[in-house]
């Protein structure tokens, strides 16, 4: 019978951060990751100031700085008839040295975390191993059943199982956790177009007729997220790639012709946007964090930041109980109580953005009720450094910054 103290299901940012922190605290932890490596095309390659500060606390800042990366400090939106770019968020106003978002290939970050965790004798990473169901005894989750890539099945017993396997998590099917969803007006198309010298920098938004796109500066290319009305992917693809390319060119004349770098619809990936959260993130022997507990909209691009902060809070609450070999229900409740207000606040802001800005634009209406009101709001952000500090801090640190357990700090 295979045993560990903490079984972490999913080797994404939340799972790897949690495992590293617990392993440094001397807890035996095993991570199950269904893929054979981390070399996949992630949509979220953002490392926010709160995570940068965490890496510094862990003694990993210098190693992280050597990774290939692009630093984003501004959020820009087109305003007025001329669609001139106005900065509505400036992370440069935050305290140095972490006053930017680092755009780093997520596989590089995960490799760094896995390599550092492997230095700890109590850490084990099992790739090509997918959790298929939970082990339950007398109402308590006691581990997982798993299947490896070569078809071998087994069981891993654990004092605590932590679901970090995203919005497709096994835990989400458990009715006692009570999944509650909110209506989203959009889905997203992800693709890349070339970036030229002289283009704006940072995070740039473009808006057209029933069309919104966020552009993320990746140096030699733009990583793009085009928002489309919910459920219209098939119909829009049937209209042809040429139609989409023309719409893209019309919305952003300075990008004219670059969408033709898309050779086929295979270059355009669909994200089914969801916004939901579990009413309960735990049951005896089981805890959910990150997207497993709360799927976030891509608005503000802070889903990874929230997941990592969940992991830090969980490690701080659990290092002691796991080390003593006894995790009580109130230990798990304490994590949800700590992280739920931040989750609710973030999702509330995302729902407001959906209702007040995204949905009207996708319906062909002016955002915020009228074009004049939208211009006044954006002008307020553009002219006040202190007003720009609010979205900058929220994007950088979220509503609440978490500190790692003392035993994990180097």
C-alpha positions in Angstrom: 0.0 0.0 0.0 1.4 3.4 -1.1 1.2 6.1 1.5 2.0 9.8 1.9 1.1 12.5 4.3 -0.3 15.0 1.7 -1.4 14.0 -1.9 -1.5 17.0 -4.2 -3.6 16.3 -7.3 -2.4 18.4 -10.2 1.1 19.9 -10.9 0.1 23.4 -11.9 1.2 26.6 -10.2 -1.0 26.1 -7.1 -0.1 22.4 -6.7 3.7 22.9 -7.2 3.8 25.9 -4.8 1.9 24.1 -2.2 4.1 21.0 -2.5 7.3 23.0 -2.3 6.2 24.9 0.8 5.0 21.8 2.6 8.1 19.8 1.6 10.3 22.5 3.0 8.3 22.3 6.2 9.2 18.6 6.4 5.8 17.2 5.3 5.9 14.1 3.1 4.1 15.3 -0.1 3.4 13.5 -3.4 2.2 15.4 -6.5 0.3 13.5 -9.1 0.5 15.1 -12.6 -1.3 13.4 -15.5 1.0 14.8 -18.2 4.5 13.6 -18.9 6.1 17.0 -18.7 5.2 20.7 -18.4 5.8 21.6 -22.0 2.2 22.6 -23.0 0.7 25.7 -24.4 -0.6 27.5 -21.4 -2.9 30.5 -21.7 -1.8 31.9 -18.3 1.9 32.8 -18.4 1.6 35.6 -15.9 3.7 35.9 -12.7 2.3 38.7 -10.6 4.1 40.9 -8.0 2.8 38.8 -5.1 4.3 35.6 -6.7 7.5 37.4 -7.5 7.8 38.5 -3.8 7.0 34.9 -2.8 9.8 33.5 -5.0 12.1 36.1 -3.3 11.1 34.9 0.1 11.9 31.3 -1.0 15.4 32.3 -2.2 14.4 31.7 -5.8 14.5 35.3 -7.1 17.9 35.0 -8.9 17.0 31.7 -10.6 13.7 33.1 -11.7 15.3 36.3 -13.1 17.4 34.1 -15.4 14.3 32.7 -17.1 13.3 34.2 -20.4 10.6 36.8 -19.7 8.9 40.0 -20.7 7.9 42.6 -18.1 4.5 44.2 -18.4 3.8 47.4 -16.4 0.8 49.1 -18.1 -2.7 48.4 -19.1 -3.9 50.5 -22.0 -7.4 50.9 -23.6 -8.5 52.7 -26.8 -10.5 55.8 -26.1 -12.5 58.2 -28.2 -13.3 58.3 -31.9 -9.6 58.2 -32.8 -9.1 55.1 -30.6 -5.9 56.6 -29.0 -4.3 54.4 -26.3 -4.8 55.6 -22.7 -3.1 54.0 -19.7 -5.7 53.0 -17.2 -3.5 50.9 -15.0 0.2 51.4 -14.2 2.0 48.8 -12.1 5.0 51.2 -12.2 3.4 53.1 -9.3 3.8 50.0 -7.0 6.7 49.6 -4.7 9.9 48.3 -6.2 11.4 45.9 -7.1 8.2 44.0 -8.1 6.3 46.7 -9.9 5.5 44.6 -13.0 3.9 41.4 -14.2 6.5 38.9 -15.6 5.4 37.0 -18.7 7.2 33.7 -18.3 6.5 30.4 -20.1 4.6 28.5 -17.5 6.6 25.4 -18.1 9.7 27.2 -17.1 8.2 28.3 -13.8 6.9 24.8 -13.1 10.2 23.3 -13.9 11.9 25.7 -11.5 9.5 24.9 -8.7 9.7 21.1 -9.3 13.5 21.2 -9.4 13.7 23.2 -6.1 11.1 20.9 -4.4 13.1 17.8 -5.6 15.9 19.0 -3.2 13.7 18.1 -0.3 13.7 14.4 0.8 10.0 14.5 1.6 8.9 15.5 -1.9 7.9 13.2 -4.7 6.6 14.2 -8.2 4.9 11.4 -10.2 4.4 12.4 -13.8 2.1 10.5 -16.3 -0.1 9.7 -13.3 -3.8 10.7 -13.3 -6.0 10.6 -10.3 -9.2 8.7 -11.3 -11.3 8.7 -8.1 -11.1 9.3 -4.4 -10.7 6.6 -1.7 -13.4 7.2 0.9 -13.7 5.4 4.3 -16.3 6.2 6.9 -17.1 9.4 5.1 -13.5 10.6 5.0 -11.3 10.9 1.9 -8.3 8.8 2.5 -6.4 9.2 -0.8 -6.9 8.5 -4.5 -7.0 5.8 -7.1 -4.7 6.5 -10.0 -3.8 5.3 -13.5 -0.5 5.7 -15.2 0.1 6.4 -18.8 1.1 2.8 -19.4 -2.2 1.6 -18.0 -1.1 0.6 -14.5 -3.6 1.3 -11.7 -3.0 1.8 -8.1 -4.0 3.5 -4.8 -2.2 6.2 -2.9 -3.3 6.7 0.7 -2.9 10.1 2.3 -3.8 12.0 5.5 -5.0 14.9 3.3 -5.7 15.1 -0.4 -5.6 18.6 -2.0 -7.3 19.1 -5.3 -5.3 21.5 -7.5 -6.5 20.0 -10.8 -8.3 23.0 -12.1 -11.9 23.5 -13.1 -12.1 19.9 -14.4 -11.3 18.7 -10.9 -12.6 15.3 -9.7 -13.7 17.1 -6.5 -16.2 19.3 -8.4 -18.5 16.3 -9.1 -19.0 15.8 -5.4 -22.5 17.1 -4.6 -21.8 17.9 -1.0 -19.3 20.7 -2.1 -22.1 22.5 -3.9 -20.8 24.0 -7.2 -22.5 27.3 -8.0 -22.0 29.0 -11.3 -22.6 32.5 -12.7 -23.6 33.5 -16.2 -20.8 34.6 -18.5 -21.6 36.7 -21.6 -18.5 35.5 -23.6 -16.1 32.9 -24.6 -12.5 33.6 -25.7 -10.4 32.8 -28.7 -6.6 32.6 -28.0 -4.1 33.1 -30.8 -0.9 34.9 -31.7 0.0 37.7 -34.1 3.4 39.3 -34.8 4.5 42.3 -32.8 6.5 45.1 -34.5 8.9 47.7 -33.3 6.9 50.9 -32.4 3.8 49.0 -31.2 2.4 49.9 -27.8 3.8 47.9 -24.9 2.3 46.1 -21.9 -1.3 44.9 -21.9 -3.4 46.6 -24.6 -7.2 46.4 -25.2 -8.8 46.9 -28.6 -12.5 47.2 -29.2 -14.5 47.0 -32.5 -18.1 46.4 -33.6 -19.3 43.6 -31.2 -15.6 42.8 -30.7 -13.1 42.9 -27.9 -9.5 41.7 -27.8 -6.8 41.8 -25.1 -3.3 41.9 -26.4 -0.4 40.7 -24.1 3.0 41.9 -25.0 5.3 38.9 -25.4 8.2 40.7 -27.1 8.2 39.4 -30.7 4.5 38.5 -30.7 1.2 39.5 -29.2 -0.7 36.8 -27.3 -4.3 37.7 -28.0 -7.6 36.9 -26.3 -10.6 37.8 -28.6 -13.9 37.8 -26.7 -16.9 36.5 -28.6 -20.5 36.1 -27.4 -21.1 33.0 -25.4 -21.9 29.9 -27.6 -21.1 31.5 -31.0 -17.8 29.7 -31.7 -19.2 27.2 -34.3 -21.2 29.9 -36.1 -18.3 32.3 -36.3 -15.9 29.7 -37.5 -18.4 28.7 -40.2 -18.3 32.3 -41.4 -14.7 31.8 -42.4 -11.3 32.9 -41.2 -11.3 35.8 -43.7 -14.3 37.3 -42.0 -12.6 37.2 -38.6 -9.3 38.7 -40.0 -11.2 41.6 -41.6 -13.0 42.3 -38.3 -9.7 42.2 -36.4 -8.1 44.6 -38.9 -11.1 47.0 -38.6 -10.9 47.1 -34.8 -7.2 47.8 -34.7 -5.9 49.5 -37.9 -2.3 49.6 -36.5 -2.5 45.8 -36.5 -3.9 45.6 -40.1 -2.7 42.5 -41.9 -1.2 40.7 -39.0 -4.2 38.4 -38.3 -3.3 36.9 -41.7 -0.5 35.1 -39.9 -3.3 32.7 -38.8 -3.1 30.0 -41.4 -6.2 28.1 -40.3 -8.7 27.8 -37.4 -6.3 25.3 -35.8 -4.3 28.4 -34.8 -7.3 29.7 -32.8 -8.0 27.9 -29.5 -11.4 28.2 -27.8 -11.6 28.9 -24.0 -15.1 28.1 -22.6 -15.2 30.9 -20.1 -16.7 30.0 -16.7 -17.2 31.8 -13.5 -18.1 29.7 -10.5 -17.1 28.5 -7.0 -17.7 25.7 -4.6 -19.9 26.5 -1.6 -17.6 24.3 0.5 -14.0 23.8 -0.4 -13.4 20.9 1.9 -14.7 17.7 3.5 -12.8 15.4 5.9 -9.6 14.5 4.2 -10.1 16.7 1.2 -9.3 20.4 0.3 -9.9 22.2 -3.0 -7.8 25.3 -3.9 -7.3 27.4 -7.1 -9.5 26.7 -10.0 -10.7 23.5 -8.4 -12.4 25.7 -5.8 -13.2 28.7 -7.9 -13.0 29.0 -11.7 -12.2 32.6 -12.7 -13.0 34.7 -15.8 -10.0 35.8 -17.8 -10.9 39.4 -16.9 -8.0 41.1 -15.1 -5.9 38.0 -15.8 -5.5 37.2 -12.1 -6.6 33.5 -11.9 -3.1 32.2 -11.5 -2.3 34.8 -8.9 -5.3 33.8 -6.8 -4.5 30.1 -7.1 -0.9 30.7 -5.9 -2.1 32.8 -3.0 -4.5 30.0 -2.1 -1.6 27.6 -2.0 0.5 29.9 0.2 -2.4 30.3 2.7 -3.1 26.5 2.7 0.6 25.7 3.4 0.7 28.2 6.3 -2.4 26.7 7.9 -1.5 23.0 7.2 2.2 22.7 7.8 1.8 22.3 11.5 -1.2 19.9 11.5 0.2 17.8 8.8 3.5 17.6 10.6 1.7 16.5 13.7 -0.3 13.9 11.7 -3.7 15.3 12.6 -5.7 17.6 10.3 -9.0 18.7 11.9 -12.0 20.0 10.0 -11.5 23.4 11.5 -8.0 23.6 10.0 -9.6 23.2 6.5 -12.5 25.6 7.3 -9.9 28.1 8.3 -8.4 28.1 4.8 -11.7 28.7 3.2 -12.6 31.5 5.6 -9.2 33.1 4.9 -9.5 32.9 1.1 -13.2 33.2 0.4 -13.6 37.0 0.9 -10.8 37.6 -1.7 -12.5 35.1 -4.1 -15.9 36.7 -3.7 -14.6 40.2 -4.1 -12.7 39.3 -7.3 -15.6 37.4 -8.8 -17.9 40.3 -8.0 -15.6 42.7 -9.8 -15.4 40.3 -12.8 -19.2 40.0 -12.9 -19.5 43.8 -12.9 -17.0 44.0 -15.8 -19.0 41.4 -17.6 -22.3 43.3 -17.1 -21.1 46.9 -17.5 -18.4 46.6 -20.2 -18.1 43.3 -22.0 -21.7 42.3 -22.5 -22.7 45.8 -23.9 -19.8 45.9 -26.4 -20.5 42.4 -27.6 -24.2 43.4 -28.2 -23.1 46.5 -30.1 -24.0 49.0 -27.3 -21.7 51.6 -25.6 -20.0 50.3 -22.4 -20.9 51.8 -19.0 -24.2 53.0 -20.3 -23.0 55.7 -22.7 -20.0 56.6 -24.7 -19.7 59.9 -22.8 -19.7 58.2 -19.4 -17.1 55.7 -20.6 -14.8 58.5 -21.7 -15.2 60.2 -18.3 -14.3 57.0 -16.4 -11.3 56.3 -18.5 -10.2 59.9 -18.4 -10.3 59.7 -14.6 -7.9 56.8 -14.7 -5.7 58.4 -17.3 -5.3 61.7 -15.3 -4.9 60.4 -11.8 -1.8 58.5 -10.7 -3.5 57.5 -7.5 -6.6 56.2 -9.2 -4.4 54.1 -11.5 -2.7 52.7 -8.3 -6.0 50.9 -7.3 -6.2 48.6 -10.4 -2.4 48.2 -10.4 -2.4 46.9 -6.8 -5.4 44.7 -7.4 -3.8 43.1 -10.5 -0.4 42.8 -8.7 -1.4 41.5 -5.2 -5.2 40.9 -5.2 -7.3 41.9 -2.3 -5.1 40.1 0.3 -1.5 39.1 0.3 -0.5 35.8 1.9 2.8 34.9 3.6 4.5 31.5 3.4 5.1 29.4 6.5 8.3 30.4 8.3 9.9 26.9 7.8 9.7 27.4 4.0 11.5 30.8 3.9 15.1 30.8 2.8 
